[in-house]
């Protein structure tokens, strides 16, 4: 399994929405949206674990530079 960094997320991102968006390109095993402790808002990035290295590479190639809820995503292998 391989971890993928996803940056450029909006503060109100929802884990289920993000997984649904990414799942059209690659199979997600786990997700960790990094949030501010006080406000619980997303700090703008998350880590996704893909079921295989091939899925992770596909996610990076398909999602890097894509728009999500008005923001441009930065996606790479972490």
C-alpha positions as CSV (number, residue, x, y, z in Angstrom):
1,X,0.0,0.0,0.0
2,X,1.1,3.5,-0.7
3,X,0.2,6.9,0.8
4,X,-0.8,9.8,-1.4
5,X,-0.8,13.5,-0.3
6,X,-3.7,15.6,-1.4
7,X,-3.3,19.4,-1.0
8,X,-5.5,22.4,-1.9
9,X,-8.5,21.1,0.0
10,X,-11.2,23.6,1.2
11,X,-11.6,24.1,5.0
12,X,-15.1,22.4,5.0
13,X,-14.0,19.2,3.3
14,X,-15.9,16.1,4.2
15,X,-14.2,12.7,4.2
16,X,-17.0,10.9,2.5
17,X,-17.2,13.5,-0.3
18,X,-13.5,13.4,-0.8
19,X,-13.4,9.6,-0.9
20,X,-16.3,9.6,-3.4
21,X,-14.4,12.1,-5.6
22,X,-11.1,10.2,-5.5
23,X,-12.8,6.8,-5.9
24,X,-13.8,7.6,-9.5
25,X,-10.1,7.4,-10.3
26,X,-8.6,5.0,-7.7
27,X,-9.6,2.8,-4.8
28,X,-9.0,4.4,-1.4
29,X,-8.2,2.2,1.6
30,X,-7.9,4.8,4.3
31,X,-8.2,8.6,4.6
32,X,-6.8,11.1,7.1
33,X,-7.9,14.7,6.7
34,X,-5.6,17.0,8.7
35,X,-7.7,19.3,10.8
36,X,-7.1,22.3,13.2
37,X,-7.6,21.1,16.8
38,X,-9.5,24.2,17.9
39,X,-11.8,24.8,14.9
40,X,-12.0,21.3,13.4
41,X,-11.6,22.8,10.0
42,X,-9.4,21.1,7.4
43,X,-5.9,22.6,7.2
44,X,-6.0,22.2,3.4
45,X,-4.5,18.7,3.0
46,X,-5.1,15.0,3.6
47,X,-3.4,11.7,3.3
48,X,-5.0,8.8,1.4
49,X,-3.8,5.2,1.5
50,X,-4.4,3.4,-1.8
51,X,-5.0,-0.4,-2.1
52,X,-1.9,-0.8,-4.4
53,X,1.1,1.2,-5.7
54,X,-0.6,1.1,-9.2
55,X,-3.7,2.8,-7.7
56,X,-1.6,5.4,-6.0
57,X,0.2,6.3,-9.2
58,X,-3.1,6.4,-11.1
59,X,-4.5,8.8,-8.5
60,X,-1.5,11.1,-8.8
61,X,-1.7,11.2,-12.6
62,X,-5.4,11.7,-12.7
63,X,-6.0,14.1,-9.8
64,X,-2.9,16.4,-9.7
65,X,-4.1,19.8,-11.0
66,X,-7.8,18.8,-11.0
67,X,-10.4,21.1,-9.5
68,X,-12.3,20.0,-6.3
69,X,-15.0,22.4,-4.9
70,X,-13.4,25.4,-6.5
71,X,-9.8,24.6,-5.5
72,X,-6.9,23.2,-7.6
73,X,-5.5,20.0,-6.0
74,X,-1.9,19.1,-5.6
75,X,-1.5,15.3,-5.5
76,X,1.7,13.3,-5.1
77,X,3.1,10.2,-3.5
78,X,4.1,10.9,0.1
